Amino acid sequence: MPLFSAASAASSAADLPTAATAGDRAEGAARPSLWLPSPFLVLGGLLWAVLSAAAWQAPLCCEAGLQAAVVERLRVSLLHPAFPMTDLPAVASAHYSPYALLQGLAARATGLSGPSVVALAASVNLLLLLSGIGRLTRLLTPNRWVPVLLLVPLGLIHWADPARWSAPTTFAVAVTLHLWAWTGPVAARLAEPGDPAPARSPRWVEATGIGVLLGLVLLVHPQTAIGAGIGCLALIAFRTRTRIRPTVWRWAFAGVCAVTVAALWPYYNGLTAPRVPTDSRTTAPPADGDVKAAGQPYSWATAYVPPGEVVLTDSRPAMYALAGHGAYVLADALPDAGLATTERRERSRAVAAYLDTSTPQDRRDGITARYGVRWLLLTRHQRLPKNATVLAFSPRTGEVLARVAAG
């Protein structure tokens, strides 16, 4: 009996470490693992913060100025806006896309100015783009460093010329990435056991949503929509794991939805609206005027010109800055394609005639009276008329802002 008891005690003592180890393992398995962010989340978030801050500091030039002008026109009239640069009703301006409408609604709801909405939209666009990169790369590869590599060209492209960063293009590309990230899993989905309609992918709701997104890209940036459509077709062709024939009609329905959205957009027909002016001759600014003025802030001028008034100038950077703060220009250096060719030519000729030193004063007065011009922004090479009063000037470029006496 004692021997048996001693043996039992020894056996129990030998089993104690094993039992304790098993308990520790069970406790370790029950304890939640520490979550660590992915490299893309960390570096992408850092890039987003830096570029978002830079968007608020970028000069209101070129694409940014044009987008701010579009927002200002939608703020004044949501249903019947004027052309972004010219004080004429926009009959069919392709600038008033769904993306621009969202910006206009945001401006009216928040009271923010056009430049502020454009800067804020840059952060939203970048967030949408980065999330699209993350989703699409997860679809194509499990390697977590692949999306990180894409951050390098993204940052370099922005810093190369931040003033010319195209917000609508960025938005269209971002939506395209999400469109592909949605289309891929839908095309690769297998029929579930007991499915009464096997291989019927996509569902009608999915086909409608994919088609609407493609139509949205078509309205915002048609060139990107071509690539978006080709990418969708490639995903459908290579990722579909069942017979394609049962899915043809549903994918065709997605295409019909895209075309319908583009054709029924109330501001312009997304299928036929011209994108590039047929006659894009500029008003011929001085040789070095645009070089020195590009990227410079025009707050010294925009502080004086009230929104809705017309400015005569042939400085392209000044045009975008003034229009972005709500003013109009008599003739845009690159006129809207929806503006009639005859009207574009007449306005360009009027600017050239007014700035010509040989033009009589009475003809100049006729130009300002006809187009309602009350402001001039002249370069240092151009002569100031006798009936104009200087209000501000730029010490950097030598440009002058003057008020024209009413005729």
Secondary structure as UniProt FT lines:
FT   HELIX           2..30
FT   HELIX           39..57
FT   HELIX           62..76
FT   TURN            94..95
FT   HELIX           98..110
FT   HELIX           114..140
FT   TURN            144..145
FT   HELIX           146..160
FT   HELIX           162..164
FT   HELIX           167..188
FT   TURN            193..194
FT   TURN            198..199
FT   HELIX           204..220
FT   HELIX           222..239
FT   HELIX           245..247
FT   HELIX           248..263
FT   TURN            266..267
FT   TURN            270..272
FT   TURN            287..288
FT   HELIX           289..293
FT   TURN            294..295
FT   HELIX           299..302
FT   TURN            303..304
FT   TURN            307..308
FT   STRAND          310..312
FT   HELIX           316..324
FT   TURN            325..326
FT   STRAND          328..329
FT   TURN            337..338
FT   HELIX           341..355
FT   TURN            357..358
FT   HELIX           361..371
FT   STRAND          373..378
FT   TURN            380..381
FT   TURN            386..387
FT   STRAND          388..393
FT   TURN            395..397
FT   STRAND          400..404
//
